[in-house]
Amino acid sequence: MTAGSSEPPAARIALVVRGGWDGHQPVETTEMFIPFLEENGFTVRVEESPAVYADADYMATVDLIVQTNTMSTIEKDQFEGLRAAVEAGTGLAGWHGGIADSYRNNSDYLQLIGGQFASHPGKAPEERTGEQSDNYMPHTIEMTEAAATHPITQGISDFELTTEQYWVLHDDYIDVLATTTQAVRAWDPWTRPVTSPALWTRQWGKGRIFVSTPGHRVEVLEDENVRTIIERGLLWAAR
């Protein structure tokens, strides 16, 4: 707002891109956060595919992308539009497979995000029934030293979840705010505990990226810690 003007500041623009595997409830989970974005001054547009990323003129106006699109595919021009927007300052944020298991066909996307879902080791083989709950395991989200002063995680201590525990392949150009450690059980082929990032940020060009691996379904996002972290992460990532 200019000096002497009574006009309110222009609303920022948030783009929600959702779709892919229905098991992650892309519609229901994103609907949880749209009112929060609107309350924080965003005009929200929802798209059901990444095709919008190829619209360079529109993407230049977007301040935040919230992506929940699991195991889908992305075309070359769509990815290039997404990456260009982030490099120019558009924030990108998401949770679980909607951001860390999207577009397996595009290695450049994996580089942009910095961490990729590999597995979610589950219950003992004799306990499995073929349902998603086969992979719901009690585990701890452990805050790093950096989390104590970061605006996304400040004031939040280690907490427990019973849901999918993501084993993530990642590089060291991420700023890790929390980790989770996969134990060794009698039926597992690995021989020592494996620690993966559970919450991280990444700077790409002028854009900020935020990823939360917790967020499998609505009930996980309703956890007070998870929801608070994601809400803060959306605001942190936005231009």
Disulfide bonds with the S-S distance in Angstrom:
none
